[in-house]
Amino acid sequence: MEELLVASGATVIASPGSRGDSSLVDAFASLSGAADRFEVAPEIPLSQVLWTRSGPYWNGEMARTLRHLPTGTPGAVLLHAQGAGRRAALLGHAQPFVVTEEISGDFDTPGPYLVLVACRLDETGSIDAVRGFAQPILSSRYFMPVQSAFERDVFHALVALQERLDTHGTDCTILRSFSGQAPEQPIEIQLVDRTGSRRELQIQMAAGDPDTIPARNGDAQSYALTPERFADGSFVGWLEGQIAAPRPG
């Protein structure tokens, strides 16, 4: 899941002028395109056995496809879920998508989630949803992975800022490196104004005392963000000050 999200560009939210309108369909299309780069078996790309909705699982399309592939070839369903638990993904108006074994993931962070479910044919040739992994994401428009509800709130605020800056001729790109092995990666903001002048800001999420997180090389453009600083307006004030400050010559 992690590699697929990175390959699809989900860890970058481009400026509004660059990305155009975003939708659930667009986000899934990016993931499906990235799936071409991965193989589930020799010469069988993930895209050939990946479905981004539950219908093909229920109507037999998935089973029919796998029957025409080498024995043992797995399939996968990638679902946008409002909620998830150890045994099922909750799909809004559709029935819960239940797995035989377990769905793993961070359930302390509320949905929405992307849930990747591995499937296989059983002895009778029927399809079986075996196990899954649930990744909390920003929203149905942006599959940016998040580590907490607080982090999701921060990303929503940054997307709103991005749209405001766009009306004033400043391109704002939001990105982060993402690794499940090293989740505490900073959020980066890249700004380009009408003159072509560039500025980079870095936000480090801090659950506790922000003084325990040193700024990057003492750089004043790095900020340790706590829930308190987010709630009391300190963070917004810092952002506004950085955006308004003269660019270094």
N, C-alpha and C positions, 0 to 999 in steps of 0.2 A: 504493500500500500504506500509506504513512505516513498519508495523510488518512483512509483507511478505518479504520485502527486507532484513530485519535483519535476519529473520529465514533462508533465502536462503544463507546467507553468503556473500551477496553483499557488505557489509560494511567492508569486509576484502579482501585485495589483497595479496594473499600468494606469497612467493618467487617463482621465475621461476622454481626452482628445485622441489618444492612441488606441484605446480599447473599444470605443463605441458603447452601445448598450450591452449589458451582460444579463444572462438569463440562465436558468437551470439547464435548458437545452444546450446552450453554448458551453457551459462548464462540463457537461457530460461529453460533448463532442470533442473537447480538448483531451479529456481522459481517454476516450476511444482511440483518438489519433496517436496518443503516446503509447497505447498498448501494442502498437505495431512493433515497438522496439524491444519487446520482451517475448521470450518463448516459454511455453509450458511443456514442450517436448521438441525434439529436433524437427526443424522446419514447420513447426506449428506455432504461429504467433498468438500471443494472448488475445489479440483483437478478434481472432477467429472463434474463440470460445468464451467471449465476455459479453454479457448482456447488462444493460443499464436500466432495466425495469423488470418487475417480477412476472409480467404476463407470459413470456416465453417459457418460464419454469413451469407454470401451471398448465399451459395449453399444449405442451408436448414438443414445442419447437426445439428446446434445448436438448431433450433426450434424443430426438431424431438426428440432430447435428452430431452429437457425440457418438451415436451408433455407426456413423459413416467415417469415423476417425479410428486410428489404431487403438486397440484395447487398452484401457487404463488411462486414456487421455482425460484429464480433468476439465471441468468447466467452471465458470465463475459468474456470479451475479453481483453487480455493484449497485447499491441502493442508497437513495437519499432518504434517511429515516428521521422522523421527529423525535423518536426515543429508541432506546435499545437496552436490553438486559442480557443476562447470561444465556438465555435460550431463544430470544426472539428480537427481531427488529420491528419497530412500530412505524407503519407507513402511512399515517394519516387516515384517509378514507378506505384504503385497501386493508385486507386482513393481515394480521401479524405474520411475518416471515419467520418460521420456526426452524431451528437447526437440530440435528440429531445429537451432536456433542455439545459444543459450547461456543459462544461469542465472547472473545476477550476484548479488552480495551479499557479506557478511562471512563468509568460511569459516574465518577464524582462530578465531572463536568457535564451539565445538561446538554441536550440536543440543540440544534440538529447534528446528525452524524452522517458520515459516509460509512457504509457497512459493506465490506467485501466478503462474500460467502463462497467458499470452495464447495463444488458439487461433483458428484460422480454417479455413474450408472451402477445400480445394484445388480444382484444375480438375476433378477427378472427383466432387466433392461429398463427399469424405471429410474427416474432421476431422484437423487437424494441430496439434500442440503446438509453437508457434514459439519462444517465449522466456519466461524467467521471472525472478523476483526472490525471493531467500531472505532472510527477516528472522529472526535469532535471537530467541527468545521465552523467557519464564520457564519455562513448563510447559504441559502439555495442559489444565490448569484455568485458567491465567491467561495470556492472550496479551500480557502486558506486554512490550514490546520491550526487549531488553538489548543492551549493547555489548561484553560480555566475560563469560567464565566467572566471574570474580571478582564482577562486578556481579550475576550470577545468584545466586551464593551469598549476597550481601547481601540480595537480595530475599527469598530463602527464609527467612533469619533474621528479616527484618521481618514476614513473614507469620506465622511461629511466634510472634513477640512479639504481634502483633495478636490472635491467638487466645487467648493467655494473658491479655492485658488485658481481653478480652471477658468472661472468667469473673469478673473483678473489677469489672465495671460500667463500664469505660472503653471508649468507641468510638474506634477507631484507623483512620484512612483513610490509605492510601499512594498517592501520586500523583507524577507528573512530567510536565513539558512534554517533548514529544518532537519532534525535528526532525533528519532526516538531514543537513541543512545545518549544524546546530549541535548535535552529539550530546552534548556535555558539559553536559547539563542536570542540575541538582541533583535529588535525591529529596526529596520533602516528606512530612512526617508530621503529620497533624492529629489532635489528641487532644481528646476531650470527656469529662469525668468525670461522675459521678452528679449533681453539683451544677449541671451545665451549664457549668462553667468550661472555657475553651478554651485550648489551647496549640499552637503550631506549631514544629516542628523542621525543620531543613534539613540534608541530608547531601550534601556535594560529593565525588564520587569523585576520588581523587588517586593517580595511578600512581606518583609519586615523592615528593619532599619535600613534606609537607603544609603547610609554612610558605610555600610559593609560592602557596597559595590563600588569599586573605584571607577572613575571616569576613564575612558579609553585614552591611555597615554596622557592623562591630565587634560584632555580636550574638553573645552567648555561646551562643545556641541554634543556632548554625551549626557544623558539624563537618566537617573535612576527613578523609576516611577513606582509609587506605592498606591494602594487604594485610597489612602488619605489625600495624597497629592492630586489624585485624579478627581476626587470628590470636591475638594476645596478650591479648585480652579488654578492651583499652582502650575499644573502641567500645561494648561491652555495658555497661561501667561508666559511660560517659558517658550512655548512654540511661537507665539506671536512675536516675542522679542527676537527670537532667532531669525524668523522670516523677515522682520523689518530691519534687522541690523545690516549695515553696509557690508557688501561682499569684500572679502580680503583682496587686496590689490595684487 
